Amino acid sequence: MHLNNFVQHQTGIPLNQLSATLDLLNADATIPFIARYRKEQTGNLDEVQIENILKAKETYEKLENRRASILETLENQDDLTEELKLNIEKTQELAKLEDLYLPFKKKRKTKADVAREQGVEPLAKMIMAQQNLDLNQVAKKYFCKDLKSVDAVLVAARLIMSEWISERLSARDFLRYQYANHALIETKVIKTKKGEPKAQKFVDYFDWSERLKKIPSHRFLAIQRAEKESFIRVKLQLDDDYIFSKIVDKLIKKESKEADQIRLALEDALKRLLLPSLSNEALQNTKKEADEAAIEVFAKNLRQLLLAPPLGEKGVLAIDPGFRTGCKIVCLDAEGNLKHNETIFPHAPQNKSNEAIKKISTLVEAYKIKAIAIGNGTASRETEALVKRIHFKNAPEVFVVSEAGASIYSASAIAREEFPNYDVTVRGAISIGRRLQDPLAELVKIDPKSIGVGQYQHDVDQSLLKKSLDRVVESCVNSVGINLNTASYSLLSYVSGIGPGLAKNIVDYRQENKGFKSRAELKKVKRLGDKAYQLSAGFLRVKRARNPLDDSAVHPEQYQVVKAMAKNETLKVIELIGNKSVLSKLNLEQYCSDELGLFSLQDIVKELEKAGLDQRETAKAFAFNQNIKTIEDVEEGQLLPGIVNNITNFGCFVDIGIKESGLIHVSNLADAFVKDINAHVSLHQQILVKVLDVDEDRKRIQLKLEKTLS
């Protein structure tokens, strides 16, 4: 099958649209660039559709590479017949391709190979042919030093027959279908491990049974983890009698002595070869599906986290709270530059709260602080309460900020490069403050797995996870647009067409030349050629540039049409930007060309209406219930404010201001059936919840969504 037809079959996207998209991908265009600036060619496909085309393309290439490898191997082995070649060439599934190759695949010496060396393969063929032979007499012809009885000869023949049966495509397809549609996944607790403390989180799966086809991804991954940690054993169960009878019906022509031998060979083939192999394959397929579902959840959460409302360019005092070691304080200016740092000790054992209050008050005035960011780790609630006792002249807003991953950043090479003269505690506080100012700019410096918004992220396919999360980060960075003169190396590396190498060169150029004055100046950066400029320019912003379009999502290749619009309206370009009354009346069809159609022109007008503005909402302050400090304070029936801090397929977790997050099960998100969790809640959303149940021993809190607060 041709690539285009394969991709069309996989995605359902019309051939003309996906063909143009494949051409762009083959020319190394990025997904964000294609989705934003090549809408005419693709027929306005979005990033998700383009990514699906790319995934289908990668699947096709993997299939074709494997097909070519198998054909070459078979040809070299002199095993490639015309019929086999035809079957291999028309197969469009990797598993079936491997089935066709299986009989010829070089493998370790098998029991069947030993039997062949003993010379009984002709007898095995005769038995399978079911010619109603006198097996006792025929078997004697195959006596040798290793096979000195009829039974021994027949056992050897059956080993060869078992291998043949296990390699039959019809048997393998039948068993695959049975595993996919009728298998039960069963677990048994390992009694010697049952009482261990770590085992208690898996207690629900100690003796569990469920249809493999129906098992939710999170439950399968939990079971897999429990097995990996040796708390349970897992196996798949099928109706063995039904399977045996169905395959026997295909193998046996009539009742005979040979039929009895075939039955024995089939029993051996199932027990020793087919069931173990295809059971593992079924588990691997389910694992792959579970991984994909978990990664999709993680990707959705990460997107929401990265696009969380920023505070913007305001001075921030950030506090990384602690008890014995004190609270680390940093003061950041509006651009996130470190201006001051020190440590205060307001809590036990030092209890220097008055001194801490005076210090915070002084720093807020001295550095014109507009907001205070408090990490949500140890001593967070106590520090928040302390800050809210302070009588400021100009009271800053107070935010509690997630610390997830801050320690990873503070010990990273990026942090050491940014702040070589400060220790990890200061870097951690800086990260907390900068997260409030711009979550996207700060969180891209951290491995997404460390941010803590995933579902079994350490159990899924790590290469698939990384690829998916990198695409999410790339999508978010490019959808927001990046300030070319302030963006970190980490942020720049995710810009379309840039990557780590060019990002470093951009930063070096920026330092040497005191910033960029225009987008066009990018062409002066070392090794940044025309292609990289084309792919990246539209996603980079230059504030206060001579050309106002340099601070917009309008691509440089589209500048001329904007100039034409302004000229036709007898305006300067700067006068056209934000002029909604004029922009709304433009006749866009008169600006259409072969390269630029209505899709792109509508995007240009939309951008001109708000050029340079961040489309994310602004961060809003939030207050937890001040009477709830630990799980012992939580009682059934309470109404509590909270913030959604993780979303899974089975519900969402909510920070109610204590160490333990509460869970709103999917059934408690709404009175009706919930098909899509994200339609009811989003990450970092402020909500009001009702406490349904508190299990202090297991540290679990069950909640119900009452209403959204933001």
C-alpha positions in Angstrom: 0.0 0.0 0.0 1.3 3.4 -0.9 2.1 5.8 2.0 -0.7 8.2 1.2 -3.3 5.5 1.1 -2.0 4.0 4.3 -2.1 7.3 6.1 -5.6 8.1 4.7 -6.8 4.7 5.9 -5.3 5.3 9.4 -6.5 8.9 9.8 -9.6 9.3 7.6 -8.2 12.7 6.3 -8.9 13.4 2.6 -6.0 12.5 0.3 -5.4 16.0 -1.0 -5.0 17.4 2.5 -2.8 14.8 3.9 -0.7 14.6 0.7 0.2 18.3 1.0 0.9 17.9 4.7 3.2 14.9 4.1 5.1 17.1 1.6 5.6 19.7 4.2 6.6 17.2 6.9 9.1 15.7 4.4 10.5 19.1 3.9 11.2 19.3 7.7 8.4 21.8 8.5 7.3 21.6 12.1 3.8 20.9 13.2 3.2 24.4 14.8 4.5 26.0 11.6 2.3 23.9 9.3 -0.8 24.4 11.4 -0.3 28.2 11.7 1.2 29.3 8.5 0.3 26.7 5.8 -3.4 26.4 6.2 -4.1 26.8 2.5 -2.0 23.8 1.6 -3.4 21.6 4.3 -7.0 22.7 4.1 -6.9 24.2 7.6 -5.8 21.0 9.5 -5.1 21.6 13.2 -2.1 20.4 15.2 -3.8 17.2 16.3 -4.7 16.2 12.8 -1.2 17.0 11.6 0.3 15.0 14.4 -2.0 12.0 13.6 -0.7 12.2 10.0 2.9 12.2 11.3 2.2 9.2 13.6 0.6 7.3 10.7 3.7 8.1 8.6 6.0 6.8 11.3 3.9 3.6 11.6 4.1 3.1 7.9 7.8 3.6 7.8 8.3 1.2 10.6 6.2 -1.4 8.8 8.0 -0.9 5.5 11.4 -1.1 7.1 10.5 -4.4 8.8 9.0 -5.7 5.6 12.2 -5.0 3.6 14.3 -6.5 6.3 12.3 -9.7 6.4 12.2 -10.0 2.6 16.0 -9.6 2.5 16.6 -12.1 5.2 14.3 -14.7 3.6 16.0 -14.2 0.2 19.4 -14.6 1.7 18.2 -17.8 3.4 16.7 -19.2 0.1 13.3 -19.4 1.8 11.5 -16.7 -0.3 8.8 -18.3 -2.5 6.6 -16.3 -4.8 3.6 -17.0 -2.6 5.3 -16.1 0.6 6.6 -12.9 -1.0 3.1 -11.9 -2.2 1.7 -12.5 1.3 4.4 -10.5 3.0 4.0 -7.6 0.5 0.2 -7.3 1.0 0.3 -7.6 4.8 -0.4 -4.2 6.5 -0.1 -5.3 10.2 3.2 -5.8 12.0 2.0 -8.8 14.0 0.9 -10.7 10.9 4.2 -9.8 9.2 6.0 -11.4 12.1 3.7 -14.5 11.9 4.6 -15.0 8.3 8.3 -14.7 9.2 8.1 -16.9 12.3 8.7 -20.4 10.6 11.9 -19.1 9.0 13.2 -17.0 11.9 16.6 -18.0 13.2 16.1 -18.9 16.8 17.8 -20.9 19.6 17.8 -24.7 19.1 14.3 -25.9 19.9 13.0 -29.3 20.9 11.6 -29.6 17.4 15.0 -29.0 15.9 16.4 -31.9 18.0 13.6 -34.1 16.8 14.4 -33.2 13.2 18.0 -34.1 13.8 16.8 -37.5 15.0 15.1 -37.9 11.6 11.4 -38.1 12.5 10.2 -35.1 10.5 8.8 -37.4 7.7 6.8 -39.3 10.3 5.4 -36.0 11.6 4.3 -35.0 8.1 2.6 -38.4 7.6 0.7 -38.1 10.9 -0.5 -34.5 10.0 -1.6 -35.9 6.6 -3.9 -38.4 8.5 -3.5 -41.3 6.1 -4.8 -43.9 8.6 -1.3 -45.5 9.1 -0.3 -48.3 11.4 1.7 -46.0 13.6 3.3 -48.7 15.7 4.8 -50.3 12.6 5.7 -47.0 10.9 7.3 -45.6 14.1 9.7 -48.5 14.3 11.4 -47.4 11.1 12.6 -44.3 13.0 14.3 -46.1 15.9 17.8 -44.7 16.6 20.2 -44.5 19.5 18.2 -41.7 21.1 14.7 -43.1 20.1 14.5 -46.8 21.1 10.7 -47.2 21.5 7.5 -46.3 19.6 6.5 -43.9 22.4 9.8 -42.1 22.2 9.5 -41.8 18.4 5.9 -40.4 18.6 6.9 -37.9 21.3 9.6 -36.6 19.0 7.2 -36.4 16.1 4.7 -34.5 18.2 7.4 -31.9 19.1 7.7 -31.1 15.4 3.9 -31.1 15.0 3.5 -28.8 18.0 5.9 -26.3 16.4 4.0 -26.4 13.1 0.6 -25.9 14.9 2.0 -23.0 16.8 3.1 -21.3 13.6 -0.2 -21.7 11.8 -1.6 -18.3 10.9 -5.2 -19.4 11.5 -4.5 -20.7 15.0 -2.6 -17.5 16.0 -5.3 -15.2 14.6 -8.0 -17.2 16.4 -6.1 -17.0 19.7 -5.4 -13.3 19.3 -9.1 -12.7 18.8 -9.9 -14.7 21.9 -7.4 -12.8 24.1 -8.6 -9.5 22.7 -12.3 -10.1 23.3 -12.7 -12.9 25.9 -9.7 -13.1 28.2 -9.9 -12.5 31.9 -7.0 -10.8 33.7 -6.6 -12.4 37.1 -4.4 -11.5 40.0 -3.4 -13.5 43.1 -1.7 -11.9 46.1 1.7 -13.2 47.1 0.9 -14.2 50.7 4.4 -13.6 52.1 4.2 -9.9 50.9 0.6 -9.3 51.8 1.3 -7.6 55.1 4.0 -5.2 53.9 3.1 -1.5 54.3 3.9 -0.7 50.6 1.5 -3.5 49.6 -1.5 -1.7 51.1 -1.9 0.7 48.2 -2.5 -2.3 46.0 -4.9 -4.1 48.4 -7.8 -3.7 45.9 -6.0 -5.9 43.4 -4.8 -8.7 45.7 -7.4 -11.1 44.2 -8.9 -9.5 41.2 -10.6 -10.7 38.0 -11.8 -8.6 35.1 -12.3 -8.7 31.3 -9.0 -7.6 29.7 -11.0 -5.8 27.0 -12.8 -3.7 29.6 -10.0 -2.9 32.1 -9.4 0.9 32.4 -5.8 2.0 31.7 -5.1 3.3 35.2 -6.2 -0.1 36.8 -4.1 -2.1 34.3 -1.0 0.1 35.1 -1.6 -0.2 38.8 -1.8 -4.0 38.5 1.4 -4.0 36.4 3.2 -2.0 39.1 2.0 -4.3 41.8 3.3 -7.3 39.9 6.6 -5.5 39.2 7.0 -4.9 42.9 6.2 -8.6 43.6 3.0 -8.1 45.6 0.8 -10.1 43.1 1.0 -12.6 40.3 -0.9 -11.8 37.0 -2.1 -14.2 34.4 -4.7 -14.2 31.6 -7.4 -16.9 31.5 -9.3 -18.2 28.5 -11.9 -21.0 28.1 -9.3 -23.7 27.4 -11.8 -26.4 26.4 -13.5 -24.1 23.9 -10.2 -23.1 22.3 -9.0 -26.7 22.1 -12.1 -27.9 20.4 -12.2 -25.0 17.9 -8.6 -25.6 16.8 -9.1 -29.4 16.8 -12.0 -29.0 14.4 -9.6 -27.2 12.0 -6.9 -29.8 12.3 -8.6 -33.2 12.3 -10.2 -34.7 9.3 -11.6 -37.8 10.9 -11.1 -40.0 14.0 -7.9 -42.1 13.8 -4.7 -43.0 15.6 -3.1 -39.9 13.9 -6.0 -37.8 15.2 -5.0 -38.8 18.8 -1.4 -37.8 18.1 -2.5 -34.4 16.7 -4.6 -33.8 19.8 -1.6 -34.5 22.0 0.5 -32.2 19.8 -2.1 -29.5 20.1 -2.2 -29.7 23.9 1.6 -29.3 23.9 1.5 -26.5 21.4 -1.1 -24.6 23.4 0.6 -25.1 26.8 4.2 -24.6 25.8 4.2 -22.3 22.8 0.9 -20.6 21.8 -0.7 -19.6 25.0 2.5 -18.2 26.7 3.5 -16.3 23.5 0.1 -14.8 22.7 -0.8 -14.2 26.3 2.4 -12.0 26.6 1.5 -10.4 23.3 -2.0 -9.6 24.6 -0.6 -8.1 27.8 1.9 -6.1 25.7 -0.9 -4.8 23.5 -3.0 -3.8 26.5 0.1 -2.2 28.1 0.6 -0.2 24.9 -3.0 1.0 24.9 -2.8 1.8 28.6 0.4 3.7 28.0 -1.2 5.7 25.3 -4.2 6.5 27.4 -2.0 7.5 30.4 0.2 9.6 28.2 -2.8 11.3 26.7 -4.0 12.2 30.2 -0.5 13.5 31.1 -0.3 15.5 27.9 -3.7 17.2 28.5 -2.6 18.0 32.1 0.8 19.3 31.0 -0.8 21.5 28.3 -3.2 23.1 30.9 -0.3 23.5 33.4 2.0 25.2 30.8 -0.8 27.5 29.7 -1.9 28.4 33.2 -2.6 32.1 33.8 0.6 34.1 34.4 0.9 37.0 36.8 2.8 38.9 34.1 5.6 41.4 34.5 5.3 42.3 38.2 7.7 42.2 41.0 7.4 39.1 43.1 8.6 38.0 46.6 8.9 34.2 46.6 9.1 32.1 49.7 10.3 28.5 49.8 8.9 27.6 53.3 10.4 25.3 55.9 10.5 24.8 59.6 14.0 23.9 61.0 16.0 25.2 58.0 13.9 28.4 57.8 12.1 30.0 54.8 14.1 31.0 51.8 13.1 34.4 50.5 14.0 35.9 47.1 12.9 39.2 45.5 12.5 39.2 41.7 11.9 42.2 39.5 9.2 42.3 36.8 11.5 40.4 34.3 12.3 37.7 36.8 15.8 38.9 37.7 17.0 38.1 41.2 17.4 41.3 43.3 17.7 40.0 46.8 17.7 36.7 48.8 17.9 35.7 52.5 16.5 33.3 55.0 14.0 33.9 57.8 13.0 31.6 60.7 9.4 32.4 61.7 8.4 28.8 62.7 9.5 26.3 65.3 12.1 25.7 66.6 13.4 29.3 66.2 9.9 31.0 66.3 11.3 34.4 65.1 7.9 35.4 63.6 8.0 39.1 64.5 11.4 39.5 62.9 10.2 37.6 59.8 7.1 39.9 59.5 9.3 43.0 59.7 11.7 41.6 57.1 8.9 40.7 54.6 7.2 44.0 55.1 10.5 45.9 54.4 11.3 43.9 51.3 7.9 44.4 49.8 8.2 48.1 50.1 11.9 48.2 49.0 11.4 46.2 45.9 7.9 47.4 45.0 6.5 43.8 45.3 3.1 43.3 43.7 2.7 39.6 44.6 4.0 37.1 47.1 4.4 33.5 45.9 4.6 30.8 48.6 5.6 27.2 47.8 3.0 24.6 48.7 5.4 22.2 50.5 6.3 21.8 54.1 5.2 24.8 56.3 3.3 26.3 53.5 0.0 26.9 55.4 1.9 28.3 58.4 3.9 30.7 56.2 0.7 31.8 54.3 -1.0 32.5 57.7 2.1 34.5 58.8 2.1 36.6 55.6 -1.6 37.4 55.9 -1.0 38.8 59.4 1.2 41.5 57.9 -0.2 45.0 57.5 1.3 46.2 54.3 1.1 49.8 53.1 0.3 48.5 49.6 -0.8 45.0 50.1 0.4 42.5 47.5 -1.6 39.6 46.3 -0.7 36.3 47.9 -0.5 33.1 45.9 0.3 29.5 46.9 2.4 28.0 44.1 3.1 24.3 43.3 6.6 23.3 44.2 6.5 20.1 42.0 9.8 19.7 40.2 11.3 22.8 41.8 14.0 20.7 43.5 14.7 19.0 40.2 15.3 22.4 38.6 17.4 23.8 41.4 19.9 21.0 41.1 19.9 20.9 37.3 22.6 22.1 34.9 20.3 24.8 33.7 19.9 26.2 37.2 23.6 26.1 37.8 24.2 28.0 34.6 21.6 30.6 35.4 22.6 31.1 39.0 26.2 29.7 39.5 26.8 31.7 42.7 23.7 30.5 44.6 22.8 27.2 46.3 19.9 24.9 45.5 17.6 26.5 48.1 17.9 29.9 46.6 17.3 28.5 43.1 14.3 26.7 44.3 12.7 29.9 45.7 13.5 31.7 42.4 11.7 28.9 40.5 8.6 29.3 42.7 8.5 33.0 42.0 9.1 32.8 38.3 6.4 30.1 38.0 3.9 32.7 39.2 5.2 35.3 36.8 5.1 33.0 33.8 4.5 29.2 34.3 5.3 28.4 30.7 8.7 30.1 30.7 9.8 28.4 34.0 8.3 25.0 33.6 10.0 24.2 30.3 13.2 24.0 32.2 12.0 20.9 34.1 11.6 17.4 32.8 7.8 17.1 32.4 7.8 13.8 34.3 8.9 15.7 37.4 6.1 18.2 37.4 3.7 15.8 39.0 0.6 16.0 36.8 0.8 12.5 35.3 -0.8 9.1 35.8 1.7 6.3 36.3 4.2 8.3 34.2 7.1 6.2 35.4 5.4 3.0 34.3 4.7 3.9 30.7 6.9 3.7 27.6 9.5 6.3 28.4 10.4 7.1 24.8 6.8 7.4 23.8 6.1 9.6 26.8 9.1 11.9 26.0 8.1 12.3 22.4 4.5 13.1 23.3 5.4 15.6 26.1 8.0 17.3 24.0 5.3 17.9 21.3 3.0 19.3 23.9 5.7 21.7 25.2 6.6 22.7 21.6 2.9 23.3 20.9 2.4 25.5 24.0 5.5 27.5 23.5 4.6 28.3 19.9 1.0 29.0 20.6 1.8 31.7 23.1 4.8 33.2 21.3 8.2 34.0 22.8 9.9 37.3 23.7 13.1 37.0 21.7 15.0 39.3 24.1 14.1 37.7 27.4 13.4 34.1 26.7 15.7 31.6 28.3 17.8 29.1 26.4 15.3 26.3 27.5 12.3 28.2 26.2 14.0 29.1 22.9 14.9 25.5 22.2 11.3 24.6 21.9 10.5 27.3 19.3 9.7 25.9 15.8 12.8 25.4 13.8 15.2 26.4 16.6 16.4 23.5 18.8 19.1 23.5 21.5 22.0 24.4 19.2 20.5 27.5 17.6 18.9 28.5 20.9 22.4 28.8 22.4 23.6 30.8 19.4 20.6 33.1 19.8 21.4 33.7 23.5 25.1 34.3 22.6 24.2 36.8 19.9 21.7 38.6 22.2 24.3 39.0 24.9 27.0 40.2 22.5 24.7 42.7 20.8 22.5 43.8 23.7 19.4 42.3 22.3 17.6 42.1 19.0 16.1 45.2 17.4 14.1 43.3 14.8 13.1 39.8 13.7 15.2 40.2 10.5 18.3 40.4 12.8 17.8 36.7 13.5 19.4 36.0 10.2 22.7 37.3 11.6 22.8 34.5 14.2 25.4 31.9 13.6 24.1 28.9 11.6 20.5 30.2 11.6 19.7 30.0 7.9 16.6 30.8 5.8 14.8 27.6 6.6 15.2 28.1 10.4 14.2 31.7 10.0 11.1 30.8 8.1 10.0 28.2 10.7 10.7 30.3 13.7 10.2 33.9 13.0 6.4 34.0 13.4 6.6 32.6 16.9 9.3 35.1 18.2 8.3 38.5 19.4 10.5 41.7 19.5 9.0 44.2 21.9 9.3 47.9 20.9 10.7 47.0 17.4 10.8 49.6 14.6 8.3 47.4 12.7 5.3 46.8 15.0 4.5 43.5 13.3 7.7 42.1 14.8 5.7 42.0 18.0 2.9 39.9 16.6 2.1 36.4 15.2 2.0 37.8 11.7 4.8 36.1 9.8 7.4 38.2 8.0 6.4 36.6 4.7 2.9 38.1 5.4 4.1 41.7 6.1 3.4 42.9 2.6 -0.2 42.0 2.7 -0.6 43.9 6.0 1.1 46.9 4.4 -1.3 46.7 1.5 -4.3 46.6 3.9 -3.0 49.7 5.7 -2.3 51.5 2.5 -5.8 50.8 1.1 -7.3 52.2 4.3 -4.9 55.2 4.1 -3.4 54.2 7.5 0.0 53.4 8.8 0.5 49.8 9.9 0.7 50.9 13.5 -2.7 52.6 13.1 -4.2 49.5 11.6 -3.2 47.3 14.6 -6.0 47.3 17.2 -8.3 49.2 14.9 -11.2 46.7 15.1 -13.7 49.0 13.3 -11.5 49.1 10.2 -10.3 45.5 10.4 -13.9 44.1 10.7 -14.8 45.8 7.4 -11.9 44.6 5.3 -12.8 42.7 2.1 -10.3 39.8 2.6 -11.0 38.3 -0.8 -9.2 41.1 -2.6 -6.0 40.1 -0.7 -6.1 36.4 -1.7 -3.3 35.0 -3.8 -1.9 31.6 -4.7 0.1 31.5 -1.4 -2.4 33.3 0.8 -6.0 32.4 1.2 -8.9 33.2 3.5 -7.7 30.9 6.3 -4.5 32.8 6.7 -6.0 36.2 6.1 -8.6 35.6 8.8 -5.7 34.7 11.2 -3.8 37.9 10.2 -6.9 40.1 11.0 -7.5 38.3 14.3 -3.9 38.9 15.2 -3.9 42.5 14.2 -6.9 43.1 16.5 -4.8 42.2 19.6 -1.2 42.1 18.3 1.4 41.6 21.1 -1.1 40.6 23.8 -0.7 37.4 25.8 -3.9 35.4 25.2 -3.6 33.6 28.5 -5.8 34.7 31.4 -4.2 36.5 34.4 -3.4 34.6 37.6 -5.9 35.0 40.4 -5.2 34.8 44.1 -6.8 32.0 46.1 -7.4 31.2 49.8 -7.8 27.8 51.4 -10.0 27.3 54.5 -7.7 28.6 57.3 -9.1 26.1 59.8 -8.0 23.0 57.8 -4.3 22.3 58.5 -4.1 18.5 58.5 -6.3 15.5 57.5 -7.5 15.3 61.1 -9.3 18.6 60.6 -11.2 17.3 57.6 -14.7 16.0 58.3 -17.5 14.5 56.3 -20.0 17.1 55.0 -17.6 20.0 55.0 -17.6 22.4 52.1 -14.0 23.4 51.2 -12.4 25.6 48.6 -9.7 23.7 46.6 -7.6 23.8 43.5 -7.5 20.9 40.9 -3.9 19.7 40.9 -4.1 16.5 38.8 -6.6 15.0 36.4 -6.8 11.2 35.6 -9.2 9.0 33.7 -10.9 8.0 36.9 -11.4 11.5 38.4 -9.4 14.5 39.6 -7.3 15.3 42.6 -7.8 18.5 44.6 -5.5 20.4 46.8 -7.5 21.5 49.8 -4.5 23.1 51.6 -3.1 20.0 53.4 -0.5 17.4 52.6 -3.0 14.9 51.2 -4.9 15.7 48.0 -8.6 14.7 47.9 -10.1 12.7 45.1 -13.3 13.6 43.2 -14.2 10.3 41.5 -15.6 10.7 38.0 -19.0 9.7 39.3 -18.9 12.6 41.7 -18.1 15.3 39.1 -21.7 15.7 38.0 -25.1 14.2 38.6 -25.2 12.8 35.0 -22.8 10.4 33.3 -19.4 12.1 32.7 -18.0 11.3 29.3 -15.1 13.8 29.3 -13.6 14.9 32.6 -12.0 17.9 31.0 -15.5 19.3 30.2 -16.1 19.6 33.9 -12.8 20.6 35.4 -9.4 21.8 34.3 -6.0 21.8 35.9 -5.5 24.6 38.5 -9.2 25.5 38.4 -10.5 26.9 41.7 -13.5 24.9 42.9 -15.7 24.3 45.9 -15.9 20.6 47.1 -17.9 18.7 49.6 -16.2 16.1 51.7 -17.8 12.6 51.3 -15.5 10.4 53.3 -12.2 10.6 55.2 -10.0 7.6 55.7 -7.2 8.8 58.0 -5.4 5.4 58.1 -5.0 5.2 54.4 -4.7 9.0 54.0 -7.6 9.2 51.5 -10.2 11.9 51.2 -13.3 11.4 48.9 -14.8 14.6 47.5 -17.7 15.8 45.4 -17.7 18.8 43.1 -20.1 21.4 44.3 -19.3 24.3 41.9 -16.5 26.0 40.1 -15.0 29.2 41.5 -13.0 30.3 38.5 
